[in-house]
Amino acid sequence: MMKVKVILSAVALLCVGFAAQAQDVKIGYTNVEFIMDLMPEMEQIAADVKDYETQLQTTLQLKAEDFQRQVQAYQQAAQTMTEEARAAKEKELTALQGTMQKMESDTQVSYQRKLGELLSPVQTKVINAINAVAAENSYTHIFAESAGQAPILLYTKEEDKFTELVLAKLGLEMPAAPAPTN
């Protein structure tokens, strides 16, 4: 009997300890992409990315047009070429096609790298603001919503306006909610 009382007392103390610990937890969630889209720097970044993309596409297009010209010239002259000359030209065109494919792949990597370079300072600014707001408002956990995916957080209080606090920290205003359509 005494043993049961000791065990029950220990369980009760353990539960009280967990309850006391749980009171220190404050969870928030925010949408980093949404905040970044509202940053004034994003307009310039979008313009810079568009310009860079245009440059890359122009270079690719010029190379593709040159390749097409060489293929057409080969097709027109193939009838009059010797077997060795035809084989050499086909080998050259195949190598050129491989170079084009590698260039397309390199262009995609270059585009992603440039995008990352341009977004990095804004991401850092937003993350620093999130960390500051979390510390100032005694949050213990902040979850991020991911575009195209459901947020990981299953419950949050409606009055918990963490995104608005971060926007205020950055000197930005929350846009007005669109009027419901009937």
C-alpha positions, 0 to 999 in steps of 0.5 A: 500500500505504501509502495502504491502511494509513493508511485502515485506521488511520483507520478503526480509530481512528474505531471506537475513538472510537465505542466509547469514546463509546458507553460513556458512554450509559446509557438508561432508560425509564419510564411517566409515567402509571403514576407519576402514578397512584401519586401521592397527589395524584391522588385529590384531582384525580380527585375535583375533576375528577369534581365539575367534570364533574358541574357542567358536565353539570348545566348542560348538562342544564338547558339541554337540558331548557329547550330541549326544553320550548320545542320542545314548547311550539312543537309544541303551539302551532304549529297556532294560530300565524301563518306569521310567528310560526311562522317567527320561533319556528323561527328562535329555536329553531334559534339556540338549538340552535346555542347548545346545540351551541356550549355542548357544545363549550365544555364539552369545552374547559373540561373539558380545560383544567381537567384540564390545570390540575389535572394540571400540578403533578403532571406537573411534580413527576414530570418533576423527579423523573425529571430528578433520578434521571436525573442522579443515576444517570448516565442519558443518555437516558430514554424514556417509554412512552405509554398504548396505544402500544408504548414507543419503546425496543427494548431495556433491561436487566431489572435497570434499574429506573428507574421504581422509582428515581423512585417512591423519589425521590417517597417512593412504593412500587412496588405488589406484582405480581399473582400469576400465575393458572393 
